[in-house]
Amino acid sequence: NADHDAEAETAEIGTLRHAAAYILLPGQTVRTALELFQAAETETLPVVSDAQERRIIGYVSEAYALRRYSEELERRRAEDVGERWFRSTE
């Protein structure tokens, strides 16, 4: 769309910083990260060293967080099913 192209050509990077207040800390859970993605309405969030210094040490994408969350749920489900199956055969 020509209107969107014109807007993109003149947009300043600062206007794209709508999620700048949202950061992830190394000790936070994936569930917390997913909540922050929803609140920030962004696809990538920075991971910072700590809340005071805020030195960026990496980035996490929403897609990666969703994949890891799904894998963890599947692992736990498999463990639960396996334990129940094992107990019923004893």
Stockholm file with secondary structure:
# STOCKHOLM 1.0

chainA/1-90         NADHDAEAETAEIGTLRHAAAYILLPGQTVRTALELFQAAETETLPVVSDAQERRIIGYVSEAYALRRYSEELERRRAEDVGERWFRSTE
#=GR chainA/1-90 SS CHHHHHHHHHCCGGGGCTTTTCCBCTTCCHHHHHHHHHHHTCSEEEEESCTTTCCEEEEEEHHHHHHHHHHHHHHHHHHHHHHHHHHHHC
#=GC SS_cons        CHHHHHHHHHCCGGGGCTTTTCCBCTTCCHHHHHHHHHHHTCSEEEEESCTTTCCEEEEEEHHHHHHHHHHHHHHHHHHHHHHHHHHHHC
//
